Amino acid sequence: MHKIPVGVLGASGYAGRELCALVHDHPHFTLAFATANAQRGETVLVGGHDVTFAAPEDVRLADAELVFSALPHGTSADWVSRVADAGRAVVDLSSDLRIGNGTSTVPYGLTEVARREVAGARVVANPGCYPTVTLIALLPLLEAGLVAPGATITINAASGVTGAGMAPRVDLLFGEVTENFKAYGVGNDHRHLKEMRAMVERTGADVDLLFTPHLLPVARGILATISVPLVAPLADPLAPFRTRWLGEPFIEVTSTLPTLHDVVHRNVVRLHARMAAHVRTPTLLVFAAIDNLVKGAAGQAVQNANLMLGLGETLGLPT
């Protein structure tokens, strides 16, 4: 079987290691290189395979047909340009090229929404984890005109600690996180709001987003609870989601509340919705869960890469 060489820049971080594991398990991919800076030269076990990190300046970008950039925000864009100059396709997992962050020329790889644009692209900006879970939950309602004009949509989302990256921080120490639960990035100015707002604006909806992230004492996963004021009550709260996401292999609309156990190590968004009782304004409660490292990062990146390389979208992805 022909194998397509792919590379991972920034492979020592959580998303980068997840990418290496997915590449190893992919039926058509082989890992051409995996780079790291501080950990250059080290060999680690990733997904049951030894991966040796090379220095970024020591690899030939042209050795890969496609490169994943899991480099830090603010650093990635330069390497994306180098990959493109080498004539190779690239999926950028940083925020540098995402919609709402100063560029509109690169497809925003929320795959279920931008499948055609991604399939014809050489550079794709992979969405953030919080925007992925939020937008998949909101777009069916916004596109159908079901949300009350001028409404404030409240998004409370809790993530595992891998969402904060691997850099050592006091607030992420085991003793600070375990048996604890807290909000962070409060004040409605979290960096992921830029891409959320930009995508909402594309629908033409007149709404505000009020987003508060929380830190869970678990390694991975995101659970979002979203309160959406509606124009009118919905007799079947799940109908907009079943209609919009019909046939999508990585979106599950369920009659039960999603949990992290339902989604960890899987490339899926799991959704549920129900009308809120005892409120004067018709309000829909939407619950959505993902694995922040898979559908929220590396898995969605592979999903986009499959399309960019003309492969089946679901290849190599855990469902």
C-alpha contacts under 8 A as a table, 3 or more apart, distances in Angstrom:
res1	aa1	res2	aa2	distance
1	M	28	H	7.44
2	H	28	H	6.64
3	K	27	P	7.75
3	K	28	H	4.78
3	K	29	F	5.18
3	K	30	T	5.88
4	I	28	H	5.86
4	I	29	F	4.74
4	I	30	T	5.89
4	I	64	A	7.74
4	I	65	E	6.64
5	P	29	F	5.88
5	P	30	T	4.87
5	P	31	L	5.78
5	P	32	A	5.15
5	P	63	D	7.15
5	P	64	A	4.83
5	P	65	E	5.70
5	P	66	L	7.20
6	V	23	V	7.84
6	V	29	F	6.58
6	V	30	T	6.20
6	V	31	L	5.34
6	V	32	A	5.36
6	V	33	F	7.30
6	V	63	D	7.98
6	V	64	A	4.62
6	V	65	E	5.71
6	V	66	L	4.95
6	V	67	V	5.51
6	V	68	F	7.61
7	G	31	L	5.90
7	G	32	A	5.21
7	G	33	F	4.85
7	G	34	A	5.89
7	G	61	L	7.72
7	G	64	A	5.65
7	G	66	L	6.54
7	G	67	V	4.59
7	G	68	F	6.13
8	V	11	A	5.61
8	V	16	G	6.72
8	V	19	L	7.32
8	V	20	C	7.14
8	V	31	L	7.89
8	V	33	F	6.31
8	V	34	A	4.73
8	V	35	T	6.37
8	V	67	V	5.77
8	V	68	F	4.82
8	V	69	S	6.00
8	V	70	A	7.06
9	L	16	G	7.38
9	L	34	A	5.95
9	L	35	T	4.98
9	L	36	A	6.95
9	L	56	P	7.11
9	L	67	V	7.29
9	L	68	F	6.16
9	L	69	S	4.76
9	L	70	A	5.68
9	L	71	L	6.20
10	G	13	G	6.40
10	G	16	G	5.81
10	G	34	A	7.27
10	G	35	T	5.49
10	G	36	A	5.16
10	G	37	N	7.62
10	G	69	S	6.47
10	G	70	A	4.87
10	G	71	L	4.66
10	G	72	P	7.81
11	A	14	Y	7.87
11	A	15	A	7.44
11	A	16	G	3.83
11	A	17	R	5.38
11	A	19	L	7.60
11	A	20	C	7.13
11	A	34	A	5.45
11	A	35	T	5.49
11	A	36	A	5.82
11	A	53	F	7.31
11	A	70	A	6.70
12	S	16	G	5.75
12	S	17	R	5.85
12	S	35	T	7.38
12	S	36	A	5.65
12	S	39	Q	7.14
12	S	53	F	7.48
13	G	16	G	5.05
13	G	17	R	6.01
13	G	70	A	7.68
13	G	165	G	6.79
13	G	166	M	5.92
14	Y	17	R	5.29
14	Y	18	E	6.22
14	Y	162	T	6.62
14	Y	165	G	6.53
14	Y	166	M	6.64
14	Y	293	L	7.34
15	A	18	E	5.01
15	A	19	L	6.18
15	A	70	A	6.61
15	A	293	L	5.78
15	A	297	A	6.40
15	A	298	A	5.77
16	G	19	L	5.03
16	G	20	C	6.36
16	G	70	A	5.58
16	G	298	A	7.39
17	R	20	C	5.03
17	R	21	A	6.32
17	R	46	V	6.37
18	E	21	A	5.16
18	E	22	L	6.26
18	E	46	V	7.77
18	E	47	G	7.90
18	E	293	L	6.87
18	E	294	V	7.41
18	E	298	A	6.05
19	L	22	L	5.09
19	L	23	V	6.06
19	L	298	A	5.18
19	L	299	G	7.43
19	L	302	V	7.79
20	C	23	V	5.09
20	C	24	H	6.23
20	C	31	L	7.23
20	C	34	A	7.62
20	C	46	V	6.95
20	C	47	G	7.75
20	C	51	V	7.90
21	A	24	H	5.22
21	A	25	D	6.41
21	A	46	V	5.79
21	A	47	G	4.71
21	A	48	G	7.86
21	A	49	H	7.66
22	L	25	D	5.13
22	L	26	H	6.03
22	L	47	G	7.94
22	L	298	A	7.85
22	L	299	G	7.55
22	L	302	V	7.79
22	L	316	G	6.69
22	L	317	L	7.20
23	V	26	H	5.08
23	V	29	F	5.71
23	V	30	T	6.32
23	V	31	L	6.36
23	V	316	G	7.66
24	H	29	F	7.00
24	H	30	T	6.36
24	H	31	L	6.81
24	H	47	G	7.82
24	H	49	H	7.63
25	D	316	G	6.14
26	H	29	F	5.38
26	H	30	T	7.75
26	H	315	L	6.72
26	H	316	G	4.14
26	H	317	L	7.54
27	P	315	L	7.17
27	P	316	G	6.22
31	L	34	A	7.34
32	A	63	D	6.65
32	A	64	A	5.95
33	F	53	F	7.65
33	F	54	A	7.19
33	F	59	V	7.08
33	F	64	A	7.93
34	A	51	V	7.38
34	A	52	T	7.03
34	A	53	F	5.31
34	A	54	A	6.15
35	T	40	R	6.99
35	T	53	F	4.90
35	T	54	A	4.59
35	T	55	A	5.46
35	T	56	P	5.27
35	T	59	V	7.90
36	A	39	Q	5.52
36	A	40	R	5.17
36	A	53	F	5.52
36	A	54	A	6.06
36	A	55	A	5.70
36	A	56	P	6.50
37	N	40	R	5.32
37	N	54	A	7.89
37	N	55	A	5.78
37	N	56	P	6.89
39	Q	42	E	5.63
39	Q	53	F	6.71
40	R	52	T	7.89
40	R	53	F	5.03
40	R	54	A	5.05
40	R	55	A	5.15
41	G	52	T	6.23
41	G	53	F	5.30
41	G	54	A	5.65
41	G	55	A	7.35
42	E	52	T	5.61
42	E	53	F	5.67
43	T	50	D	6.30
43	T	51	V	5.39
43	T	52	T	4.11
43	T	53	F	6.37
44	V	50	D	5.58
44	V	51	V	5.43
44	V	52	T	6.48
45	L	48	G	5.97
45	L	49	H	5.39
45	L	50	D	4.58
45	L	51	V	6.24
46	V	49	H	5.24
46	V	50	D	6.18
46	V	51	V	6.55
54	A	58	D	6.66
54	A	59	V	7.04
55	A	58	D	5.30
55	A	59	V	7.05
56	P	59	V	5.90
60	R	63	D	5.52
60	R	64	A	7.99
61	L	64	A	6.02
61	L	67	V	7.75
61	L	83	V	6.12
61	L	86	A	6.60
61	L	88	R	7.69
62	A	65	E	7.02
62	A	83	V	7.66
62	A	86	A	5.75
62	A	87	G	7.18
62	A	88	R	6.59
64	A	67	V	6.42
64	A	88	R	7.16
65	E	88	R	5.57
65	E	89	A	6.53
66	L	88	R	5.62
66	L	89	A	4.59
66	L	90	V	5.43
66	L	91	V	7.79
66	L	305	A	7.62
67	V	83	V	7.27
67	V	88	R	7.23
67	V	89	A	6.30
67	V	90	V	4.71
67	V	91	V	6.45
68	F	90	V	5.70
68	F	91	V	4.92
68	F	92	D	6.09
68	F	93	L	7.34
68	F	301	A	7.62
69	S	76	S	6.51
69	S	79	W	7.63
69	S	80	V	7.06
69	S	90	V	7.15
69	S	91	V	6.21
69	S	92	D	4.84
69	S	93	L	5.89
69	S	94	S	7.46
70	A	76	S	7.37
70	A	92	D	6.66
70	A	93	L	5.21
70	A	94	S	6.41
71	L	75	T	6.35
71	L	76	S	5.07
71	L	93	L	7.47
71	L	94	S	6.61
72	P	75	T	5.51
72	P	76	S	6.01
72	P	94	S	6.25
73	H	76	S	6.02
73	H	94	S	5.11
73	H	95	S	5.79
73	H	96	D	5.94
74	G	77	A	6.71
74	G	94	S	7.98
74	G	95	S	7.97
74	G	96	D	6.15
75	T	78	D	6.25
75	T	79	W	7.31
76	S	79	W	5.35
76	S	80	V	6.16
76	S	92	D	7.21
76	S	94	S	6.42
76	S	96	D	6.79
77	A	80	V	4.97
77	A	81	S	6.33
77	A	92	D	7.90
77	A	96	D	5.84
77	A	97	L	7.01
78	D	81	S	5.21
78	D	82	R	6.47
79	W	82	R	4.88
79	W	83	V	6.20
80	V	83	V	5.14
80	V	84	A	6.21
80	V	90	V	6.62
80	V	92	D	6.97
80	V	123	V	7.96
81	S	84	A	5.05
81	S	85	D	6.03
82	R	85	D	5.01
82	R	86	A	6.23
83	V	86	A	5.03
83	V	87	G	6.64
83	V	88	R	5.63
83	V	89	A	7.09
83	V	90	V	6.75
84	A	87	G	5.12
84	A	88	R	5.35
84	A	89	A	6.38
84	A	90	V	7.10
84	A	122	R	7.67
84	A	123	V	7.57
85	D	88	R	7.44
88	R	122	R	7.38
89	A	121	A	7.96
89	A	122	R	4.59
89	A	123	V	5.85
89	A	308	M	7.83
90	V	122	R	6.32
90	V	123	V	4.98
90	V	124	V	6.57
91	V	123	V	5.87
91	V	124	V	4.92
91	V	125	A	6.03
91	V	126	N	6.49
91	V	301	A	6.44
91	V	304	N	7.62
91	V	305	A	6.96
92	D	95	S	7.98
92	D	97	L	7.50
92	D	123	V	7.52
92	D	124	V	6.23
92	D	125	A	4.99
92	D	126	N	5.73
93	L	125	A	6.42
93	L	126	N	4.94
93	L	127	P	7.08
93	L	128	G	7.62
93	L	297	A	6.80
93	L	298	A	7.93
93	L	301	A	7.30
94	S	97	L	7.38
94	S	98	R	7.86
94	S	125	A	7.55
94	S	126	N	7.27
94	S	128	G	7.81
95	S	98	R	5.30
95	S	101	N	7.07
95	S	125	A	7.61
95	S	127	P	7.61
95	S	128	G	7.26
96	D	101	N	6.54
97	L	101	N	6.42
97	L	102	G	7.25
97	L	103	T	5.90
97	L	106	V	6.74
97	L	125	A	5.65
98	R	101	N	5.60
98	R	102	G	7.78
98	R	103	T	6.81
98	R	104	S	7.85
98	R	106	V	7.47
98	R	108	Y	6.06
98	R	125	A	5.30
98	R	126	N	7.20
98	R	127	P	6.85
98	R	195	E	6.70
99	I	102	G	7.09
99	I	103	T	6.12
99	I	104	S	5.94
99	I	106	V	7.96
99	I	108	Y	6.25
99	I	194	K	7.52
99	I	195	E	5.31
99	I	198	A	6.37
99	I	199	M	7.62
100	G	103	T	6.91
100	G	104	S	7.73
100	G	194	K	4.96
100	G	195	E	4.92
100	G	197	R	7.56
100	G	198	A	5.36
101	N	194	K	6.64
101	N	195	E	7.18
103	T	106	V	6.98
104	S	107	P	7.62
106	V	123	V	6.38
106	V	124	V	5.87
106	V	125	A	6.47
107	P	114	A	7.35
107	P	117	E	6.16
107	P	118	V	6.25
107	P	121	A	7.26
107	P	123	V	7.37
107	P	124	V	5.27
107	P	125	A	6.19
108	Y	114	A	6.96
108	Y	118	V	7.89
108	Y	124	V	6.25
108	Y	125	A	5.07
108	Y	126	N	6.32
108	Y	127	P	6.67
109	G	113	V	7.92
109	G	114	A	6.13
109	G	115	R	7.74
109	G	118	V	6.39
109	G	124	V	5.93
109	G	125	A	5.61
109	G	126	N	4.92
109	G	127	P	6.09
109	G	301	A	7.97
109	G	304	N	6.58
110	L	113	V	5.63
110	L	114	A	5.93
110	L	115	R	7.88
110	L	126	N	6.98
110	L	127	P	6.11
110	L	132	T	6.92
110	L	300	Q	7.83
111	T	114	A	5.14
111	T	115	R	5.09
111	T	118	V	7.25
111	T	300	Q	7.33
111	T	303	Q	7.25
111	T	304	N	6.33
112	E	115	R	5.82
112	E	248	E	7.39
114	A	117	E	5.40
114	A	118	V	6.05
115	R	118	V	5.23
115	R	119	A	6.14
115	R	307	L	7.67
116	R	119	A	5.22
116	R	120	G	6.69
117	E	120	G	5.57
117	E	121	A	6.29
118	V	121	A	5.11
118	V	124	V	6.62
118	V	304	N	6.49
118	V	307	L	6.61
118	V	308	M	6.18
119	A	304	N	7.66
119	A	307	L	4.78
119	A	308	M	4.62
119	A	309	L	7.63
119	A	310	G	7.16
120	G	308	M	6.33
121	A	124	V	6.59
121	A	308	M	6.26
122	R	308	M	7.00
124	V	304	N	7.71
126	N	297	A	7.24
126	N	300	Q	7.25
126	N	301	A	6.09
127	P	131	P	6.60
127	P	132	T	6.24
127	P	195	E	7.97
127	P	296	G	7.44
127	P	297	A	7.37
128	G	131	P	5.42
128	G	132	T	6.14
128	G	192	H	6.76
128	G	296	G	6.29
128	G	297	A	6.77
129	C	132	T	5.19
129	C	133	V	6.57
129	C	163	G	7.94
129	C	292	N	5.39
129	C	293	L	7.77
129	C	295	K	7.56
129	C	296	G	3.93
129	C	297	A	6.21
130	Y	133	V	5.50
130	Y	134	T	6.09
130	Y	157	A	7.57
130	Y	192	H	6.85
130	Y	222	I	7.71
130	Y	292	N	7.91
130	Y	296	G	7.32
131	P	134	T	4.99
131	P	135	L	5.64
131	P	192	H	6.42
131	P	193	L	7.56
131	P	195	E	6.93
131	P	196	M	5.61
132	T	135	L	5.50
132	T	136	I	6.14
132	T	295	K	7.81
132	T	296	G	6.15
133	V	136	I	5.59
133	V	137	A	6.37
133	V	222	I	7.85
133	V	224	A	7.22
133	V	269	V	6.71
133	V	288	A	6.25
133	V	289	A	6.63
133	V	290	I	6.49
133	V	296	G	7.48
134	T	137	A	5.18
134	T	138	L	6.19
134	T	155	I	7.71
134	T	196	M	7.73
134	T	224	A	7.24
134	T	288	A	7.54
135	L	138	L	4.98
135	L	139	L	5.60
135	L	196	M	6.84
135	L	199	M	7.81
136	I	139	L	5.88
136	I	140	P	7.57
136	I	269	V	7.67
137	A	140	P	7.09
137	A	241	F	7.94
137	A	271	L	7.01
137	A	286	V	6.80
137	A	287	F	7.67
137	A	288	A	6.52
138	L	141	L	5.56
138	L	142	L	6.25
139	L	142	L	5.04
139	L	143	E	5.75
139	L	200	V	7.52
139	L	203	T	7.94
140	P	143	E	5.44
140	P	144	A	6.21
140	P	240	P	5.76
140	P	241	F	5.92
140	P	244	R	5.78
141	L	144	A	5.35
141	L	145	G	6.38
141	L	146	L	5.30
141	L	147	V	6.29
141	L	240	P	6.53
141	L	241	F	7.98
142	L	145	G	5.25
142	L	146	L	6.17
142	L	147	V	6.01
142	L	200	V	7.58
142	L	203	T	6.47
142	L	205	A	6.19
143	E	146	L	7.79
143	E	203	T	5.74
143	E	205	A	7.84
144	A	240	P	7.82
145	G	148	A	7.98
145	G	205	A	7.39
146	L	230	L	5.70
146	L	231	V	5.70
146	L	232	A	7.45
147	V	151	A	7.16
147	V	205	A	7.85
147	V	228	V	6.85
147	V	229	P	5.93
147	V	230	L	4.31
147	V	231	V	5.57
148	A	151	A	5.44
148	A	207	V	7.89
148	A	229	P	5.73
148	A	230	L	4.65
148	A	231	V	4.47
149	P	205	A	7.18
149	P	206	D	5.27
149	P	207	V	6.30
149	P	231	V	7.73
150	G	206	D	5.26
150	G	207	V	4.90
150	G	208	D	7.08
151	A	206	D	7.28
151	A	207	V	4.94
151	A	208	D	6.26
151	A	228	V	7.74
151	A	229	P	6.09
152	T	207	V	5.79
152	T	208	D	4.60
152	T	209	L	5.78
152	T	210	L	6.69
152	T	228	V	7.46
152	T	229	P	7.35
153	I	207	V	7.04
153	I	208	D	6.03
153	I	209	L	4.96
153	I	210	L	6.00
153	I	226	I	7.05
153	I	227	S	5.77
153	I	228	V	5.06
153	I	229	P	6.92
154	T	209	L	6.16
154	T	210	L	4.75
154	T	211	F	6.11
154	T	226	I	5.61
154	T	227	S	5.11
154	T	228	V	6.90
155	I	209	L	7.27
155	I	210	L	5.95
155	I	211	F	4.69
155	I	212	T	6.31
155	I	224	A	6.79
155	I	225	T	6.06
155	I	226	I	4.52
155	I	227	S	6.60
156	N	211	F	6.06
156	N	212	T	5.11
156	N	213	P	6.02
156	N	214	H	7.48
156	N	224	A	5.69
156	N	225	T	5.34
156	N	226	I	6.28
157	A	211	F	7.78
157	A	212	T	6.50
157	A	213	P	4.95
157	A	214	H	6.00
157	A	222	I	6.70
157	A	223	L	5.62
157	A	224	A	4.01
157	A	225	T	6.19
158	A	213	P	5.66
158	A	214	H	4.30
158	A	215	L	5.52
158	A	216	L	5.92
158	A	222	I	5.46
158	A	223	L	5.45
158	A	224	A	6.37
159	S	163	G	6.55
159	S	213	P	7.41
159	S	214	H	6.23
159	S	215	L	5.29
159	S	216	L	5.46
159	S	218	V	7.97
159	S	220	R	6.84
159	S	221	G	5.71
159	S	222	I	4.35
159	S	223	L	6.77
159	S	292	N	7.47
160	G	163	G	6.05
160	G	215	L	6.13
160	G	216	L	4.98
160	G	217	P	6.36
160	G	218	V	4.86
160	G	219	A	4.82
160	G	220	R	4.28
160	G	221	G	5.40
160	G	222	I	6.56
160	G	292	N	7.80
161	V	164	A	5.63
161	V	165	G	7.56
161	V	172	L	7.15
161	V	215	L	6.59
161	V	216	L	6.72
161	V	217	P	6.93
161	V	218	V	6.37
161	V	219	A	5.30
161	V	220	R	6.50
162	T	165	G	5.38
162	T	166	M	7.06
162	T	219	A	5.68
162	T	220	R	5.85
162	T	292	N	7.93
162	T	293	L	7.68
163	G	220	R	7.31
163	G	292	N	6.57
163	G	293	L	7.53
168	P	172	L	7.40
168	P	173	L	7.98
169	R	172	L	5.41
169	R	173	L	6.73
170	V	173	L	5.41
170	V	176	E	7.58
171	D	176	E	5.82
171	D	177	V	7.23
172	L	176	E	6.20
172	L	177	V	6.01
173	L	176	E	5.27
173	L	177	V	6.29
174	F	177	V	5.26
174	F	178	T	5.69
175	G	178	T	5.83
176	E	180	N	7.19
177	V	180	N	5.39
177	V	181	F	7.27
177	V	215	L	7.99
177	V	216	L	7.54
177	V	217	P	5.34
178	T	217	P	5.07
178	T	218	V	7.92
179	E	217	P	6.46
180	N	216	L	7.41
180	N	217	P	6.27
181	F	214	H	7.19
181	F	215	L	5.94
181	F	216	L	5.60
181	F	217	P	6.66
182	K	214	H	5.49
182	K	215	L	5.56
182	K	216	L	7.43
183	A	186	V	6.87
183	A	212	T	6.93
183	A	213	P	5.87
183	A	214	H	4.09
183	A	215	L	6.24
184	Y	212	T	7.26
184	Y	213	P	5.90
184	Y	214	H	5.73
184	Y	215	L	7.14
185	G	188	N	7.43
185	G	189	D	7.09
185	G	190	H	5.59
185	G	212	T	6.93
185	G	213	P	6.54
186	V	189	D	7.09
186	V	190	H	7.33
186	V	212	T	5.82
186	V	213	P	7.37
187	G	190	H	7.84
187	G	212	T	7.69
188	N	193	L	7.83
188	N	210	L	5.93
188	N	211	F	5.57
188	N	212	T	6.57
189	D	193	L	6.75
190	H	193	L	5.72
190	H	211	F	7.71
190	H	212	T	7.99
191	R	194	K	6.16
192	H	195	E	5.86
192	H	196	M	6.57
193	L	196	M	4.92
193	L	197	R	5.88
193	L	211	F	7.51
194	K	197	R	5.37
194	K	198	A	6.15
195	E	198	A	5.00
195	E	199	M	6.16
196	M	199	M	5.38
196	M	200	V	6.21
197	R	200	V	5.02
197	R	201	E	6.04
197	R	209	L	7.35
198	A	201	E	5.16
198	A	202	R	6.55
199	M	202	R	5.20
199	M	203	T	7.08
200	V	203	T	5.46
200	V	204	G	7.13
200	V	205	A	6.68
201	E	204	G	5.25
201	E	205	A	6.33
201	E	206	D	7.96
202	R	205	A	7.87
218	V	221	G	7.74
220	R	264	V	6.99
220	R	291	D	6.17
220	R	292	N	6.20
220	R	293	L	7.01
221	G	260	L	5.76
221	G	263	V	7.39
221	G	264	V	6.04
221	G	289	A	7.23
221	G	290	I	5.72
221	G	291	D	4.13
221	G	292	N	5.09
221	G	293	L	7.58
222	I	260	L	6.94
222	I	289	A	5.47
222	I	290	I	5.37
222	I	291	D	6.11
222	I	292	N	6.01
223	L	258	P	7.94
223	L	259	T	7.11
223	L	260	L	6.81
223	L	287	F	7.26
223	L	288	A	5.83
223	L	289	A	4.46
223	L	290	I	6.84
224	A	286	V	7.95
224	A	287	F	5.68
224	A	288	A	5.21
224	A	289	A	6.29
225	T	285	L	6.95
225	T	286	V	5.89
225	T	287	F	4.78
225	T	288	A	6.78
226	I	285	L	5.68
226	I	286	V	5.03
226	I	287	F	6.35
227	S	283	T	6.64
227	S	284	L	5.95
227	S	285	L	4.85
227	S	286	V	6.53
228	V	283	T	5.45
228	V	284	L	5.09
228	V	285	L	6.35
228	V	286	V	7.64
229	P	281	T	6.50
229	P	282	P	5.87
229	P	283	T	4.37
229	P	284	L	6.37
230	L	233	P	6.69
230	L	281	T	7.39
230	L	282	P	5.38
230	L	283	T	5.58
230	L	284	L	6.87
231	V	282	P	7.06
232	A	282	P	5.91
233	P	275	M	7.32
233	P	282	P	5.33
233	P	283	T	7.30
233	P	284	L	7.97
234	L	237	P	5.29
234	L	275	M	7.29
236	D	239	A	5.49
237	P	240	P	7.15
237	P	273	A	5.74
237	P	274	R	5.41
237	P	275	M	6.62
237	P	284	L	7.45
238	L	241	F	5.52
238	L	242	R	6.22
238	L	253	V	7.34
238	L	272	H	6.93
238	L	273	A	5.88
238	L	274	R	7.45
239	A	242	R	5.15
239	A	243	T	6.07
240	P	243	T	5.26
240	P	244	R	6.07
241	F	244	R	5.21
241	F	245	W	5.79
241	F	246	L	7.83
241	F	253	V	6.75
242	R	245	W	5.51
242	R	246	L	5.47
242	R	253	V	6.42
243	T	246	L	5.35
245	W	248	E	5.50
245	W	251	I	6.80
248	E	251	I	5.61
249	P	252	E	7.89
249	P	314	T	7.57
250	F	267	N	6.27
250	F	268	V	4.45
250	F	269	V	6.31
250	F	319	T	7.15
251	I	268	V	5.54
251	I	269	V	4.87
251	I	270	R	5.97
251	I	271	L	7.56
252	E	268	V	7.07
252	E	269	V	6.15
252	E	270	R	4.66
252	E	271	L	6.02
253	V	270	R	6.04
253	V	271	L	4.79
253	V	272	H	6.00
254	T	257	L	7.33
254	T	258	P	7.71
254	T	270	R	7.06
254	T	271	L	5.99
254	T	272	H	5.46
255	S	272	H	6.26
256	T	272	H	6.46
257	L	271	L	7.63
257	L	272	H	5.76
257	L	287	F	6.88
258	P	262	D	6.54
258	P	270	R	6.07
258	P	271	L	6.51
258	P	272	H	6.76
258	P	287	F	6.83
258	P	288	A	6.49
258	P	289	A	6.09
259	T	262	D	5.36
259	T	263	V	7.18
259	T	289	A	6.51
260	L	263	V	5.43
260	L	264	V	6.02
260	L	289	A	6.41
260	L	290	I	7.17
260	L	291	D	7.49
261	H	264	V	5.84
262	D	270	R	7.81
263	V	266	R	5.31
263	V	267	N	7.50
263	V	268	V	6.41
263	V	269	V	7.36
263	V	270	R	7.17
263	V	289	A	6.71
263	V	290	I	5.51
263	V	291	D	5.74
264	V	290	I	6.96
264	V	291	D	4.84
264	V	294	V	8.00
265	H	291	D	6.37
265	H	294	V	6.52
265	H	318	P	7.02
266	R	290	I	7.92
266	R	291	D	6.62
266	R	294	V	6.40
266	R	295	K	7.16
266	R	317	L	7.67
266	R	318	P	5.00
266	R	319	T	5.10
267	N	290	I	7.62
267	N	291	D	7.14
267	N	294	V	5.34
267	N	295	K	4.44
267	N	299	G	5.63
267	N	300	Q	7.13
267	N	317	L	6.41
267	N	318	P	5.71
267	N	319	T	5.72
268	V	290	I	6.15
268	V	291	D	7.59
268	V	295	K	5.81
268	V	319	T	6.64
269	V	288	A	6.66
269	V	289	A	5.75
269	V	290	I	5.05
269	V	295	K	7.15
270	R	288	A	5.52
270	R	289	A	5.30
270	R	290	I	6.70
271	L	286	V	7.24
271	L	287	F	5.72
271	L	288	A	4.58
271	L	289	A	6.82
272	H	286	V	5.89
272	H	287	F	5.17
272	H	288	A	6.57
273	A	284	L	6.76
273	A	285	L	5.50
273	A	286	V	4.35
273	A	287	F	6.06
274	R	284	L	5.85
274	R	285	L	5.46
274	R	286	V	6.77
275	M	282	P	7.49
275	M	283	T	5.96
275	M	284	L	4.57
275	M	285	L	6.00
276	A	279	V	6.91
276	A	282	P	7.40
276	A	283	T	5.54
276	A	284	L	5.85
276	A	285	L	6.25
279	V	282	P	6.89
279	V	283	T	7.41
290	I	294	V	7.83
290	I	295	K	6.28
290	I	296	G	6.72
291	D	294	V	5.33
291	D	295	K	5.85
291	D	296	G	6.12
292	N	295	K	6.24
292	N	296	G	4.15
292	N	297	A	6.23
293	L	296	G	5.37
293	L	297	A	4.92
293	L	298	A	5.84
293	L	299	G	7.22
294	V	297	A	5.24
294	V	298	A	4.95
294	V	299	G	4.13
294	V	300	Q	6.55
295	K	298	A	6.74
295	K	299	G	4.84
295	K	300	Q	4.89
296	G	299	G	7.09
296	G	300	Q	6.48
297	A	300	Q	5.64
297	A	301	A	6.21
298	A	301	A	4.94
298	A	302	V	6.29
299	G	302	V	5.16
299	G	303	Q	6.16
299	G	317	L	6.56
300	Q	303	Q	4.78
300	Q	304	N	6.18
301	A	304	N	5.13
301	A	305	A	6.09
302	V	305	A	4.78
302	V	306	N	6.01
302	V	316	G	7.97
302	V	317	L	7.58
303	Q	306	N	5.32
303	Q	307	L	6.73
303	Q	313	E	5.54
303	Q	314	T	6.52
303	Q	315	L	7.81
303	Q	317	L	7.51
304	N	307	L	5.26
304	N	308	M	6.25
304	N	313	E	7.43
305	A	308	M	4.94
305	A	309	L	6.11
306	N	309	L	5.31
306	N	310	G	6.20
306	N	311	L	4.82
306	N	312	G	6.13
306	N	313	E	5.24
306	N	314	T	7.67
306	N	315	L	7.14
307	L	310	G	5.09
307	L	311	L	5.68
307	L	312	G	6.82
307	L	313	E	5.70
308	M	311	L	7.62
311	L	315	L	7.42
312	G	315	L	5.62
314	T	317	L	5.74
